[in-house]
């Protein structure tokens, strides 16, 4: 199954199967935190204004090549943009967070409906086309599904 198709058709149903009270197998994020974290990830993957990338071009090239492999993110992988403490929750309920994630995903998919070859500016992974953006979000989604015990 293609990464785009997985994100469109299977990701949300798999998230909805997770018990919201389930403790993660690793890391600090609650289910609610993870939903909001993924919402922000989809929002960042819809960023069309140029942003500075925190890595040198040589490292970005290696990281983008990694995105195209079958190698998963390691457990407890930390974003260089996030600190050790959890971000405060934005939404009062899990239902609201899930709805906002769905909206962020819709915005993400619509950007390619409007312009198939649109480039997105990511602060960690650099300039991404649809293939790289899909690969990043797929890898990230699978990583957090596994964090809550969903095996694919």
C-alpha positions in Angstrom: 0.0 0.0 0.0 1.3 3.4 -0.8 2.1 5.8 2.0 -0.4 8.4 0.8 -3.1 5.8 0.7 -2.3 4.5 4.2 -2.4 8.1 5.6 -5.7 8.8 3.8 -7.5 5.5 4.6 -6.0 3.6 7.5 -4.3 6.1 9.8 -7.3 7.6 11.5 -9.2 4.3 11.9 -6.0 2.8 13.6 -5.7 5.8 15.9 -9.4 5.4 16.8 -8.8 1.8 17.9 -6.3 2.9 20.6 -7.7 3.1 24.1 -7.2 6.8 25.0 -6.2 5.9 28.5 -3.5 3.5 27.3 0.0 4.3 28.5 2.6 4.5 25.8 5.1 1.7 25.4 7.9 4.3 25.5 8.2 8.0 25.8 6.3 10.6 27.8 3.4 11.4 25.5 -0.2 10.5 26.4 -2.5 9.6 23.6 -3.9 13.1 23.7 -0.4 14.6 23.4 0.4 12.3 20.5 -2.7 13.4 18.6 -1.8 17.1 19.0 1.9 16.3 18.1 0.8 14.6 14.9 -1.6 17.5 14.2 1.4 19.9 14.4 3.4 17.6 12.2 0.8 17.7 9.4 0.6 21.5 9.8 4.4 21.8 9.4 4.2 19.5 6.3 1.8 22.1 4.8 4.3 25.0 5.3 4.7 27.0 2.1 6.5 30.0 3.5 10.3 29.4 3.5 11.7 28.6 6.9 15.3 28.1 7.9 16.3 24.5 8.2 18.3 23.7 11.3 20.7 21.2 9.5 23.4 21.7 7.0 22.6 20.7 3.4 24.8 17.5 3.6 22.9 16.3 6.6 19.5 17.2 5.1 20.4 15.1 2.0 21.2 12.1 4.2 18.0 12.6 6.3 15.9 12.8 3.1 17.5 9.6 1.8 16.6 7.9 5.1 13.0 8.9 4.6 12.9 6.8 1.5 14.1 3.7 3.2 12.1 1.1 5.2 14.1 1.9 8.3 11.7 3.1 11.0 12.3 5.9 13.5 13.9 4.5 16.6 11.9 4.4 19.9 12.3 7.6 21.9 13.5 9.6 18.9 13.4 13.2 20.0 12.7 16.2 17.8 15.6 18.7 17.9 12.9 21.4 18.0 11.2 20.1 21.1 12.5 20.2 24.6 12.5 17.5 27.2 9.1 18.6 28.7 5.8 17.9 27.0 4.2 20.8 25.2 1.0 22.0 27.0 -2.1 20.5 25.6 -4.0 22.9 23.2 -7.4 21.2 23.2 -9.5 20.4 26.2 -10.6 17.0 24.9 -9.3 14.1 22.9 -12.2 14.4 20.6 -11.3 18.0 19.8 -7.6 17.1 19.3 -8.6 14.2 16.9 -10.9 16.5 14.9 -8.1 19.1 14.6 -5.7 16.3 13.4 -8.3 15.3 10.8 -8.5 19.0 9.6 -4.7 19.3 9.5 -4.6 16.1 7.4 -7.2 17.4 5.1 -5.2 20.6 4.5 -2.1 18.5 3.9 -3.8 16.4 1.2 -5.6 19.4 -0.4 -2.3 21.2 -1.0 -1.4 18.5 -3.5 -4.9 18.5 -5.1 -4.4 22.2 -5.8 -0.8 21.8 -7.1 0.7 18.4 -7.4 4.3 19.6 -7.5 4.1 22.0 -4.5 7.2 22.2 -2.3 7.0 22.4 1.4 9.5 23.9 3.8 10.3 21.8 6.8 12.6 23.1 9.6 14.3 19.7 10.2 14.1 17.9 6.8 14.5 20.8 4.4 12.5 21.3 1.2 10.1 18.4 0.6 8.2 17.3 -2.4 5.1 15.2 -2.1 7.1 11.9 -2.1 9.4 13.0 0.7 6.6 14.6 2.7 4.4 11.5 2.4 7.4 9.4 3.5 8.1 11.6 6.5 4.5 11.6 7.7 4.1 7.9 7.1 7.2 7.0 9.1 6.2 9.4 11.8 2.6 8.1 12.0 3.8 4.5 12.1 6.3 5.4 14.8 3.6 6.8 17.1 1.1 4.0 16.3 3.8 1.5 17.5 4.3 3.7 20.6 0.7 2.8 21.6 0.9 -0.9 20.6 -0.5 -0.8 17.1 1.6 -3.2 14.9 1.2 -3.0 11.1 
